[in-house]
Amino acid sequence: MTGRLLRRWLRRSRTRWALAVLIPILVAALAAPLYPRSPTDQDLRATLAPPGTVSAAGTFYPLGTDELGRDLASRLLHGTRASVAVGAMALAIALTVGTLLGLLAGYFGGWVDALVTGLTETLMTLPFILLAIAVIAAVGASTTVLILTLGLTGWVSFAKLVRAKTFELRSEEFVQAAHALGVRSAGTLGRHVLPNVMPLLLVDGTLQFGALVLAEAGLSFLGLGVPPPTPTLGGVLAGGQVFLAVAWWISTFPGLLLLTLVLAVNVLGDTLRDAAAPGG
């Protein structure tokens, strides 16, 4: 991100509001191991305790407990940490694969472009969540499988974006000059083309991060995400649905936290896109 784009982005009030919401959530998630209670510790004498309960042993549960007496605040902190980590690693895979394929397709054209375009169009015809469910159901649920599934099915938008921009840039004078000077294709792509597509990748990557976190939550809700005992926002939300009538807090708090997290990320992506637009 260039300094000018960064300044334009930070000048927007929506950006500052979104950062004011998102940064405390991320800091709290990173500091989750410092919380005094483990997300898996059980207190069967304080099951389904409402928010603000002080147990017989003197333990304070600010957000209440679940059906096994586990501290909901601890589970949300560690669940946010896990969900954000899965989304970030899946985004890194999707960004790498999509950028590489988009650069190759847009720069070389021909059969390379036809192959990449055919692959992207095929994946676009398949519903993302159904494809992910099919892969995880066939291979088995694990954190590694979840990250790879999200990453290897989420690169399509990056590839289409980079391909279109690279196709446009390859006819520019500075790219033609690099050809004339004998610069290899890899050098031209890395030094001249990639820096010009980075602002677009930053915008799309921000928006895709929110989508990947939401996808992870959906898969965890269905039992196909990060396996227990590691908590995730979707897993905690799913566990509380059975007790919604008697313990509303188990599902309500993770749902609100997930909504706030994804909404803040999407607002940042929207304002970044506006700042990167001509005249933004």
PEHULIN-V737589 format. One record per residue. N is the residue number from 0. PSI is psi as a letter, one per 30 degrees, with the letter a starting at -180 (999 if undefined). Layout:
BEGIN
n=N psi=PSI
n=N psi=PSI
END
This chain:
BEGIN
n=0 psi=k
n=1 psi=l
n=2 psi=e
n=3 psi=e
n=4 psi=e
n=5 psi=e
n=6 psi=e
n=7 psi=e
n=8 psi=e
n=9 psi=f
n=10 psi=f
n=11 psi=k
n=12 psi=e
n=13 psi=e
n=14 psi=e
n=15 psi=e
n=16 psi=e
n=17 psi=e
n=18 psi=e
n=19 psi=f
n=20 psi=e
n=21 psi=e
n=22 psi=e
n=23 psi=e
n=24 psi=e
n=25 psi=e
n=26 psi=e
n=27 psi=e
n=28 psi=e
n=29 psi=e
n=30 psi=g
n=31 psi=e
n=32 psi=f
n=33 psi=f
n=34 psi=k
n=35 psi=f
n=36 psi=k
n=37 psi=k
n=38 psi=f
n=39 psi=f
n=40 psi=k
n=41 psi=k
n=42 psi=j
n=43 psi=f
n=44 psi=f
n=45 psi=h
n=46 psi=k
n=47 psi=h
n=48 psi=k
n=49 psi=l
n=50 psi=k
n=51 psi=g
n=52 psi=k
n=53 psi=j
n=54 psi=l
n=55 psi=f
n=56 psi=g
n=57 psi=g
n=58 psi=k
n=59 psi=k
n=60 psi=j
n=61 psi=e
n=62 psi=g
n=63 psi=a
n=64 psi=l
n=65 psi=a
n=66 psi=f
n=67 psi=g
n=68 psi=g
n=69 psi=k
n=70 psi=j
n=71 psi=e
n=72 psi=e
n=73 psi=e
n=74 psi=e
n=75 psi=e
n=76 psi=e
n=77 psi=e
n=78 psi=e
n=79 psi=e
n=80 psi=e
n=81 psi=e
n=82 psi=e
n=83 psi=e
n=84 psi=e
n=85 psi=e
n=86 psi=e
n=87 psi=e
n=88 psi=e
n=89 psi=e
n=90 psi=e
n=91 psi=e
n=92 psi=e
n=93 psi=e
n=94 psi=e
n=95 psi=e
n=96 psi=e
n=97 psi=e
n=98 psi=e
n=99 psi=e
n=100 psi=e
n=101 psi=e
n=102 psi=e
n=103 psi=e
n=104 psi=e
n=105 psi=e
n=106 psi=e
n=107 psi=f
n=108 psi=a
n=109 psi=b
n=110 psi=f
n=111 psi=e
n=112 psi=e
n=113 psi=e
n=114 psi=e
n=115 psi=e
n=116 psi=e
n=117 psi=e
n=118 psi=e
n=119 psi=e
n=120 psi=e
n=121 psi=e
n=122 psi=e
n=123 psi=f
n=124 psi=f
n=125 psi=k
n=126 psi=k
n=127 psi=e
n=128 psi=e
n=129 psi=e
n=130 psi=e
n=131 psi=e
n=132 psi=e
n=133 psi=e
n=134 psi=e
n=135 psi=e
n=136 psi=e
n=137 psi=e
n=138 psi=e
n=139 psi=k
n=140 psi=k
n=141 psi=l
n=142 psi=e
n=143 psi=e
n=144 psi=e
n=145 psi=e
n=146 psi=e
n=147 psi=e
n=148 psi=e
n=149 psi=e
n=150 psi=e
n=151 psi=f
n=152 psi=f
n=153 psi=g
n=154 psi=f
n=155 psi=e
n=156 psi=e
n=157 psi=e
n=158 psi=e
n=159 psi=e
n=160 psi=e
n=161 psi=e
n=162 psi=e
n=163 psi=e
n=164 psi=e
n=165 psi=e
n=166 psi=e
n=167 psi=e
n=168 psi=f
n=169 psi=f
n=170 psi=g
n=171 psi=l
n=172 psi=e
n=173 psi=f
n=174 psi=e
n=175 psi=e
n=176 psi=e
n=177 psi=e
n=178 psi=e
n=179 psi=e
n=180 psi=g
n=181 psi=g
n=182 psi=k
n=183 psi=l
n=184 psi=e
n=185 psi=e
n=186 psi=e
n=187 psi=e
n=188 psi=e
n=189 psi=e
n=190 psi=f
n=191 psi=e
n=192 psi=e
n=193 psi=e
n=194 psi=f
n=195 psi=f
n=196 psi=f
n=197 psi=e
n=198 psi=e
n=199 psi=e
n=200 psi=e
n=201 psi=e
n=202 psi=e
n=203 psi=e
n=204 psi=e
n=205 psi=e
n=206 psi=e
n=207 psi=e
n=208 psi=e
n=209 psi=e
n=210 psi=e
n=211 psi=e
n=212 psi=e
n=213 psi=e
n=214 psi=e
n=215 psi=e
n=216 psi=e
n=217 psi=e
n=218 psi=e
n=219 psi=e
n=220 psi=e
n=221 psi=g
n=222 psi=g
n=223 psi=g
n=224 psi=b
n=225 psi=k
n=226 psi=l
n=227 psi=l
n=228 psi=g
n=229 psi=k
n=230 psi=k
n=231 psi=l
n=232 psi=e
n=233 psi=e
n=234 psi=e
n=235 psi=e
n=236 psi=e
n=237 psi=e
n=238 psi=f
n=239 psi=f
n=240 psi=f
n=241 psi=f
n=242 psi=g
n=243 psi=e
n=244 psi=f
n=245 psi=f
n=246 psi=i
n=247 psi=f
n=248 psi=f
n=249 psi=e
n=250 psi=f
n=251 psi=e
n=252 psi=e
n=253 psi=e
n=254 psi=e
n=255 psi=e
n=256 psi=e
n=257 psi=e
n=258 psi=e
n=259 psi=e
n=260 psi=e
n=261 psi=e
n=262 psi=e
n=263 psi=e
n=264 psi=e
n=265 psi=e
n=266 psi=e
n=267 psi=e
n=268 psi=e
n=269 psi=e
n=270 psi=e
n=271 psi=e
n=272 psi=e
n=273 psi=e
n=274 psi=e
n=275 psi=f
n=276 psi=l
n=277 psi=k
n=278 psi=g
n=279 psi=999
END
